[in-house]
């Protein structure tokens, strides 16, 4: 079945309507070494900012 068949389009629309509204992610999340180190750095910066305020 093609991706753009009428049935599939209707299915996608129905799924889109059922989706729960969630706030956008404030920072990149993941479990790779690069991302984890970046999160750690951002967390440190956030803590320093909060402490200085």
N, C-alpha and C positions, 0 to 999 in steps of 0.2 A: 504494500500500500504506500502511495506517495505521501510525503510529509505534508503537502499542502492540499490534501483531499478535504472536502467539506467537513467530513466526520472528524478528521484530526484537528481542523481549525476550531470547530465547536468544542471539542474535548479540551483544547488548550485554553480557550476562553473560560470554560467552566472551571478548570483548575485554577486559573488566574483569579476568578471571583472568590474561590474558597480560601485563598491564601491569607494567612494571618499577617496583619501589618506589624512589622518589627522595626525598631530604630536602626539606622545605618550603623555599621561597625565603626567604632571610633579609631581603631588601629588594626593593622594587619595581624591576623591570627593564623597560627599554623604550628607544625611540630618539627620543622626542619631546623638544622643548626643555625643557618643564617637568620631565619625569622625569629628564632628564640633569642638570639643575641641582640637583635634589633629591638625586640619587645623589652628585654632586660634594660637596654639603654634608655628606651622611652620611659620605662617605669621609674628609673633612677632620676631622669630629668623631671618627671612629674612630681616625685617625692621632694626633690630639691626645691621646686617651685612652690609646693605647698608649705614646706618648712619655712621658706623665706617670707611667705605672705603673712 
